[in-house]
Amino acid sequence: QVQLVESGGGLVQAGGSLRLSCAASGRTFSSYTMGWFRQAPGKERELVAFIDWSGANIYYTDSVKGRFTISRDNAKNTVYLQMNSLKPEDTAVYYCAASTTAWSTKIRSYDYWGQGTQVTVSS
């Protein structure tokens, strides 16, 4: 069982930056692939990025490549999402999630979810 708590969301102007954090409970955090998803009003939840247990394998959706960076600190049971050059279209609730599958682009592969943190980017 893993419990996830996101933090770091807020209101920022276009071009600005935010760093999201996701703190996990449980002693097996280091064995999970961790993903960041987002859901904008009226839209489906989408994968933003994920990182495998070692940090060696990372995936980004095309719309955030070069702007967002996912990382993890297994000693702190925390995964991060550094978001730079933010755009109004990045506005969404951001969720972190944990999966036991090594390479997980599908929502159904993620077993544990946080409550979400709101990111709003003004133009």
C-alpha positions in Angstrom: 0.0 0.0 0.0 1.3 3.5 -1.0 -0.2 6.8 0.0 0.7 9.8 -2.1 0.4 13.5 -1.2 1.1 16.2 -3.8 2.2 19.8 -3.1 3.6 22.8 -4.9 0.7 23.8 -7.1 -0.5 27.4 -7.5 -1.1 30.3 -9.7 1.7 31.5 -12.0 2.0 33.7 -15.0 2.8 32.3 -18.5 6.5 31.7 -18.8 6.9 31.1 -15.1 8.0 28.0 -13.2 6.6 25.7 -10.5 8.0 22.6 -8.8 5.5 19.9 -7.8 6.4 17.4 -5.1 4.8 14.0 -4.3 5.6 12.5 -1.0 4.9 8.8 -0.6 4.4 6.6 2.4 5.5 3.0 2.6 8.8 1.2 2.5 8.6 0.0 -1.1 8.5 3.4 -2.8 11.8 2.7 -4.6 10.3 -0.2 -6.4 7.5 1.7 -8.1 7.4 3.5 -11.4 6.1 7.0 -10.6 4.0 9.1 -12.9 2.6 12.6 -13.1 -0.8 13.0 -14.8 -3.0 16.1 -15.3 -6.6 16.7 -15.9 -8.0 20.0 -17.3 -11.7 20.9 -17.0 -13.8 18.9 -19.5 -10.8 16.8 -20.6 -9.6 13.3 -19.9 -6.8 12.7 -17.5 -3.5 12.5 -19.4 0.0 11.2 -18.7 2.6 14.0 -18.4 5.7 12.0 -17.4 6.9 9.0 -15.6 10.1 7.7 -14.1 11.1 4.2 -13.3 12.4 3.0 -10.0 16.0 3.7 -10.8 15.5 7.0 -12.6 17.2 5.6 -15.7 14.1 5.4 -17.8 12.0 8.5 -18.2 9.1 9.4 -20.5 7.5 12.7 -21.3 4.5 13.5 -23.4 5.3 15.6 -26.4 3.7 18.8 -25.2 6.0 19.1 -22.2 9.3 17.9 -23.6 12.1 20.4 -23.0 10.0 22.3 -20.4 9.2 19.7 -17.7 11.6 17.5 -15.8 10.7 14.6 -13.6 13.0 13.3 -10.9 12.9 11.2 -7.8 14.7 10.9 -4.5 14.2 7.4 -3.2 15.8 8.2 0.1 13.1 10.8 0.7 10.3 8.8 -0.8 9.6 11.8 -3.1 9.0 12.4 -6.8 9.3 15.8 -8.4 8.0 17.6 -11.5 9.9 20.8 -12.3 7.8 22.8 -14.7 9.4 25.7 -16.7 8.1 27.9 -19.4 4.6 27.3 -18.3 1.7 27.9 -20.7 -2.0 28.6 -20.1 -2.7 25.2 -21.6 -0.7 23.6 -18.8 -3.5 24.6 -16.4 -4.9 21.5 -14.8 -5.1 19.4 -11.7 -1.9 17.5 -11.4 -1.8 14.0 -9.9 1.0 11.7 -9.0 0.6 8.0 -9.2 2.5 4.8 -8.6 2.7 1.7 -10.7 4.3 -1.7 -10.3 4.7 -1.9 -14.1 8.1 -0.9 -15.2 7.0 1.0 -18.3 3.5 2.5 -17.8 1.9 4.9 -20.2 -1.6 3.6 -19.4 -3.7 5.1 -16.6 -5.0 1.6 -15.7 -1.4 0.5 -14.9 -1.3 2.9 -12.0 -2.5 1.5 -8.7 -2.2 4.4 -6.3 -3.1 8.0 -6.7 -2.7 11.3 -4.9 -5.5 13.8 -4.3 -4.1 16.2 -6.9 -2.8 19.8 -6.8 -4.1 22.6 -8.9 -1.8 24.4 -11.3 -3.2 27.6 -13.0 -1.2 29.5 -15.6 -2.5 32.9 -16.5 -1.8 34.6 -19.8 
